[in-house]
């Protein structure tokens, strides 16, 4: 797990915007850093074991991107290119459901790691962002999850 070093929520938010070109905001009520899902960014959340295998598969072909871990929930969220215009087929949706994976809907928001999250181990970067354009497509993540997940389902 890697951390992005800064001390306050506001500094982290500024860093996400300036260095990583992430259009984030701070929710005033929860004090969380939010990334809106839509035409520019997508996200797929899955069990950490599946996420590790998907991330490895994407890394093998050179298209891995930012990954957030939620250790207590044992889940990973992989950031992707935008989700608008890439409908998920019924068969893919059913397969992702069986794998306990979810695709974030356009208009929803995901929470990115804050300094407090990382200090407490609540939310961490597995693979922090390095540039806005360095993300796999939604289709690549879904295909990788279906591919590596299908092997596990067959062995159960």
KENUMI-510194 format. One record per atom (N, C-alpha, C): x, y, z. Coordinates in steps of 0.1 Angstrom, whole numbers, plus 5000, padded with zeros to 4 digits. Example, Ala and Ser with C-alpha at 12.3 -4.5 7.8 and 13.67 -1.06 7.14 Angstrom:
! residues 2
513249435078/512349555078/513249675078/512849785071/513749895071/512950005079/
***
This chain:
! residues 156
500849885000/500050005000/500950125000/500550224992/501250354991/500450464997/501050565002/500350685007/500850804999/499950904999/500251034993/500451125005/501651185007/501951255019/501551395018/500651435027/500251575030/499551565043/499251685049/498751675063/497251705065/496651775056/495251815058/494351775046/493151765049/492151725039/492151825027/492251955030/492252055020/493552045011/494652025017/495952005009/495851885000/495251775006/495151654997/494251674986/493151744988/492251774977/492851864966/493651964970/494352044961/495351964953/496051874960/497051794954/496451694943/495251644947/494551554937/494251634925/493851764927/493451844915/494651884907/495651934913/496851984906/497751884900/498151784908/499151684904/498451574896/497251534899/496651414893/495551454884/495151584883/494051624875/492751554878/492551534891/491251464895/490251574899/489151584893/488151684896/487351654909/488051664920/487551624933/486951744941/486151714951/485551814960/485551754974/485351844983/485251804997/483751815001/483151705006/481851705011/481851775024/481151885026/481151965038/480651895051/479751795049/479151725060/480051615065/480451525055/481251415059/482751435060/483151555054/484551585053/485351475046/484751425035/485451325026/485751385013/486751335006/487151384993/486351294983/485551364974/484651294965/485151314951/484951204943/485151214928/483851174922/483351254913/482051234906/482351134894/481551034893/481550934882/480750984871/481250974859/480551024847/481351004834/481351114826/482051104813/483551094814/484151144824/485551144825/486151034834/485350994844/485850894854/484850784856/485250664857/484450554861/485050474873/484350384878/484950304889/484250164890/485050064893/484449934896/485049884909/484049844918/484449804932/484249654933/485149584939/485149434940/485849384952/485649264955/486349204967/487849214964/488649244975/490049264973/490749154967/490449024969/491048914963/490948924948/489748944943/489448964929/490149084924/490149194931/490849324927/492249304925/492949224934/494349194932/494649124919/493749024916/493948954903/493649034891/492649124892/492349214881/493449314879/493949374890/495049464889/496249404883/496549274887/497749204881/497549184866/496349144863/496049114848/496249244840/495749354845/495849484838/497249524838/498049504848/499449544849/500249464838/499849334837/500549254827/500549304813/499349374810/499249424796/499449574796/499949634807/500349774807/499149874808/498049834813/496949934814/496349944828/497149914838/496649934852/496550084855/495750114865/495450254869/495350264884/494750374888/494650394902/493650294909/494050254921/493350154929/493250194943/492050204949/491850234963/491350114970/492050094982/491649974990/490750025002/489849945005/488949965017/489249835026/490349835034/490749715041/489749655050/488949735057/487949675066/486849605059/486449655048/485449595039/486049485030/487349485029/488049385021/487549405006/487549535002/487149564988/488249664982/488249654969/489149744961/488249824951/488549944948/487950024938/488950064927/488750024915/489650054904/489050174896/489850274895/489350394887/489550364872/488650404864/488650384850/488450514842/488450494829/487950604821/486450624823/485850724817/484450744819/483550634816/482450634823/481450524822/480250554813/480150684809/479050724801/479250664786/478250604780/478450554767/478950414766/479250354777/479750214778/478750134786/477650104780/476650024788/477249884791/476849834802/477249704806/476149604802/476549504795/475549404790/474849334802/473749274799/473049194809/473849074814/474549014805/475348894809/476548934817/477149054813/478249104821/477849144835/476649214836/476149254849/475849134858/475249024852/474948904860/476248844865/477248844856/478548784860/479248864871/479248994870/479849084880/479049064893/477749054892/476949034905/477448904912/477648804904/478048674910/479448684916/480248784911/481648804916/481648914927/480448964931/480349074941/481049204937/481049224924/481649344918/480549444914/480749574916/479749674912/480449784903/479649824894/480049944885/479350064890/480150164893/479550294898/478750354887/477650404890/476750464880/477150614878/476950654866/477150794862/476350884872/477050984877/476351074887/476651044901/477150914903/477450884917/478850934921/479150924933/480450974938/481150864945/482450864944/483250774952/484150854961/484550794972/485450864982/486850824979/487750914979/489150894977/489850904990/491050844992/491750845005/492150985009/491851015022/492351145028/493451105037/494151215042/495251185052/494751105064/493551135069/493051065081/492750925077/492150895065/491850765061/493050675061/494150735055/495450655054/496050635068/495950735077/496550715090/495850605098/494550595096/493750495103/493650365096/494050355083/493950235075/492550215070/491750315070/490350305066/490250295051/491050375044/490950385029/492450415025/492950335015/494350355011/494550344996/495550404991/495950384977/496750254976/496350164967/497150044964/498050094952/497450164943/498250224932/497750364930/498450464935/497950604934/497950654920/497150754917/497150804904/498450874901/498850874888/500050944884/499751044873/498651034866/498251124856/496751094852/496051194848/494651184845/494351084834/495251074824/495050984813/495450834815/496050814826/496650674829/495650594837/494550554830/493550474836/493050374826/492750254830/492150154820/490750194817/490250144805/488850164802/487950084811/486750124812/485750044820/485649904814/485649894801/485549764795/486749674798/487949724799/489149644802/489049594816/488549674826/488449624839/487349514840/486249544834/485149444834/485549314828/486249324816/486749204809/487749124818/488649194824/489649134833/488949064845/487949134851/487249074862/486448954858/485848954847/485148834842/486048724839/487248754833/488148654829/488748584841/489348664851/489948604862/488948554872/487748614873/486748564881/486048434877/485948414864/485348294858/486148174862/487548184862/488348074866/488048034881/487848134889/487648104903/486248044905/485248094898/483948034899/483947884894/484647854884/484747714879/485347624890/486247674898/486947594908/486147574921/485147654922/484347634935/483447514935/
***
